[in-house]
Amino acid sequence: MTPLELLAQIPNPWAAPAPAAVPAAFGAPPQPGEQLPREPLSIAAIGAAGMLLSPVALGLSALALRRHRRRPARGRSLAVAAATIAVAQLGVAAVAVPVALSWDSGEETAVAAERTTEVEPADDTPDDGKAPSKDDPEWQDWHDEVDPDLPTATGPLWADVLAPGDCIGALPEGDAVLDLGLVSCEAPHEGEVFGRVELFGQGEEAPDDEELMDLAYQGCDPQIVPYLLDSWKVLAEDEPLEVAVMHPTAETWAHGDRQVTCYFVGPGGEPTTGSARGNPAAYDVDQRTLLRITGPRDSAMLSSPYLHDHERLTAWAETTGEAAENQAALLRNIYLDQYGATPAALGLARAREAEAEFWREVADAPDTDAFYAAMAEDETIEAAETAEAKLREKLDLPTS
């Protein structure tokens, strides 16, 4: 090998490098004979337009056209067509929807006007202003009639659907009660419903009248204080409310009637005006504190047995005595903001302690006669009521 040939084999560091193999860049023109790919977003856009999904088709076509600008692909015409169809659909919807919403058929308007002119309000209210009997043909019209002068519905109402807070205009006479005249509690009324009791589990045979009354009062008595909030309304000596019940008869019991309705009647059965239902918003903090403390003892006191059973009388005396003792303990540990109320609370606490001792003595009575004899000679309950009246007066609560 000659020296020139050897020199030619030595690489020249200053020579331009040979061009390297360059891979096909993204978006590079296709080689001859190569077919362009189809843009999938264009196909999706035209499909959405065909399904009347105009907003979706418009968005997909915009994305497809953007990708067409970045790289060659087939389907650009599909994207343009999808965008055109979507815009057209949106334009049609913008015009058609308001027209459809405001469309008013002349035929329907005429029919509605004809029906309106045919209906005339009927005046089926009896001339005497009283609710007709349930058997009267006018009963249904009267029941649907609304008295604009009264805040609640009036008219006949089935006795078994009465609810707490309903007021009864006139109480029926006799045992069989089917419907009652419902009135506003702001109007004069003879009864106000405060509770309901379902006497299930008593067997198929109806209890006798005494046992039925006892069961009814056992269910109604615990509902008195929660309804009134202030039990002084039934425990006060001056014209208190009276508790009464409507219960099933032997005949209705055989037909599955098990409902007892608990209600108040006015002093001596006279009509009253206004609801007896307690409203928590009507009491301030001191008043609520006292009513919360006195409630359990009053509820126990009101739960006296209807039947003169010595065992149950003894249990009642023990429960009431324990409630009076608990009330005394609470009264000794409260502070009332009203001037003079705290000393009055201590006075009531001492009276309740004496009452609790009395109930323990009564509970030891050997028989029913001795029990009632001890009750008749008692003065501690009356003394406690006097002490409570003094405290209520300090707190601006009614005392009569």
Summary of the structure (lengths in Angstrom):
residues: 400
radius of gyration: 44.5
end to end distance: 141.6
largest distance: 153.0
contacts: 1073
relative contact order: 0.06
helix: 51%
strand: 9%
